[in-house]
C-alpha cells in the first residue's frame, strides 16, 4: 500500500478532527515519519 494514499485516506475518514489528528500522528510515528509533514531538513 502506498503510504501517501493511506495518509490521505485517514484525512478523508469521517471522524472528528481531533481523532483524525491523533490517528495521523500515531500512524506517522509508527511508520517512522516526522509528526509534521513537510520537506526534510537539510543541513
C-alpha positions in Angstrom: 0.0 0.0 0.0 1.2 3.5 -0.8 1.9 5.4 2.3 0.7 8.7 0.8 -2.7 7.1 -0.1 -3.0 5.7 3.4 -2.4 9.1 5.0 -4.9 10.7 2.5 -7.5 8.1 3.4 -7.1 8.8 7.1 -7.6 12.5 6.4 -10.8 11.7 4.5 -12.2 9.3 7.0 -15.5 10.6 8.6 -14.3 11.2 12.2 -13.9 14.2 14.4 -10.9 16.4 13.6 -9.3 15.5 17.0 -9.5 11.8 16.3 -8.1 12.3 12.7 -5.2 14.3 14.1 -4.5 11.6 16.7 -4.7 8.8 14.1 -2.4 10.6 11.7 0.2 11.3 14.3 0.1 7.7 15.6 0.4 6.4 12.0 3.3 8.7 11.1 5.1 7.7 14.4 4.6 4.0 13.7 6.0 4.5 10.2 9.0 6.4 11.5 7.9 9.6 9.7 8.1 13.1 11.2 5.0 14.0 13.0 4.5 17.2 11.0 4.6 16.7 7.2 6.9 18.8 5.1 10.2 18.8 3.3 13.1 17.1 5.1 15.5 19.4 6.9 18.8 19.8 5.1 22.0 20.8 6.9 
